[in-house]
Amino acid sequence: MHHTSSTACAPEWRYSQGLVAYPDAVAMMRDRVAAIRAGAARDLVWFLQHPPLYTAGSSAKPADLAEPDRFETFQAGRGGQWTYHGPGQLVAYVMLDLTLRHGMVPARDTHAYVSALEDWLMSVLAEFGVNAGRRAGRVGVWVMDETTGKDSKLAAIGVRITHWVSWHGISLNISPELEHFSGIVPCGIREHGVTSLRDLGVGATLDDVQMALQAGWSRVFGPLAGC
């Protein structure tokens, strides 16, 4: 695969039905990242759901896992702390060759890449009437309850970059069982809550959000098609 310019081609889009076991997803990502790095595969954005589980990022504290026997736990090999994954939460694993420019994201700029993931989520959530934003010192996408002023996390971001190819990605709460988050301190933050589109009164389905995320990709990361 020869790139004629320093700008990336459009990614492949993959949608998995059912629930994908976490170790299977990690193995698939690892293989794809190696293939992208070797020039043997296109970039990939993979939408899926996991069975209920907790994952520990590189800075996760054991004490933040309040219920270690509740669900399976995995070392995620990404940045960040504890996260929950489960049905009703849309995960998008984003595998991009970051040695190339992607739309507004310059080559080899990790900070710009993470910021672009947040922009992508926020712009799509706005289409569903959700005013989501960043918070200083807290990665991810947040919403504020107008009546209480309380902040809640709607989407988590956990990224790993290997030889300038990204993997892992984002998880957006559409209609998960929010009580499942109580077994951990999500992302090490005790004083803020976790919410979902359903909790916010948004009736969008997983398919609705997947389609909107794919359609909204080009606003941040460049063309949806071509190469």
WOJO-V708176 format. One record per residue. N is the residue number from 1. RES is the residue in one letter. SS is DSSP state (H for helix, E for strand, C for the rest). Layout:
n = <N/N>
res = <RES/RES>
ss = <SS/SS>
This chain:
n = <1/2/3/4/5/6/7/8/9/10/11/12/13/14/15/16/17/18/19/20/21/22/23/24/25/26/27/28/29/30/31/32/33/34/35/36/37/38/39/40/41/42/43/44/45/46/47/48/49/50/51/52/53/54/55/56/57/58/59/60/61/62/63/64/65/66/67/68/69/70/71/72/73/74/75/76/77/78/79/80/81/82/83/84/85/86/87/88/89/90/91/92/93/94/95/96/97/98/99/100/101/102/103/104/105/106/107/108/109/110/111/112/113/114/115/116/117/118/119/120/121/122/123/124/125/126/127/128/129/130/131/132/133/134/135/136/137/138/139/140/141/142/143/144/145/146/147/148/149/150/151/152/153/154/155/156/157/158/159/160/161/162/163/164/165/166/167/168/169/170/171/172/173/174/175/176/177/178/179/180/181/182/183/184/185/186/187/188/189/190/191/192/193/194/195/196/197/198/199/200/201/202/203/204/205/206/207/208/209/210/211/212/213/214/215/216/217/218/219/220/221/222/223/224/225/226/227>
res = <M/H/H/T/S/S/T/A/C/A/P/E/W/R/Y/S/Q/G/L/V/A/Y/P/D/A/V/A/M/M/R/D/R/V/A/A/I/R/A/G/A/A/R/D/L/V/W/F/L/Q/H/P/P/L/Y/T/A/G/S/S/A/K/P/A/D/L/A/E/P/D/R/F/E/T/F/Q/A/G/R/G/G/Q/W/T/Y/H/G/P/G/Q/L/V/A/Y/V/M/L/D/L/T/L/R/H/G/M/V/P/A/R/D/T/H/A/Y/V/S/A/L/E/D/W/L/M/S/V/L/A/E/F/G/V/N/A/G/R/R/A/G/R/V/G/V/W/V/M/D/E/T/T/G/K/D/S/K/L/A/A/I/G/V/R/I/T/H/W/V/S/W/H/G/I/S/L/N/I/S/P/E/L/E/H/F/S/G/I/V/P/C/G/I/R/E/H/G/V/T/S/L/R/D/L/G/V/G/A/T/L/D/D/V/Q/M/A/L/Q/A/G/W/S/R/V/F/G/P/L/A/G/C>
ss = <C/C/C/C/C/C/E/C/C/C/C/E/E/E/E/E/E/E/E/C/C/H/H/H/H/H/H/H/H/H/H/H/H/H/H/H/H/C/C/C/C/C/C/E/E/E/E/E/E/C/C/C/E/E/E/E/C/C/C/C/C/H/H/H/E/C/C/C/C/C/C/E/E/E/E/C/C/C/C/C/C/E/E/E/E/C/C/C/E/E/E/E/E/E/E/C/E/C/C/C/E/E/C/C/E/C/C/C/C/H/H/H/H/H/H/H/H/H/H/H/H/H/H/H/H/H/H/C/C/C/C/C/E/E/E/C/C/E/E/E/E/E/E/E/C/C/C/C/C/C/E/E/E/E/E/E/E/E/E/E/E/E/C/C/E/E/E/E/E/E/E/E/E/C/C/C/C/H/H/H/H/H/H/E/C/H/H/H/C/C/C/C/E/E/C/C/C/C/C/C/C/C/C/C/C/H/H/H/H/H/H/H/H/H/H/H/H/H/H/H/H/C/C/C/C/C/C>
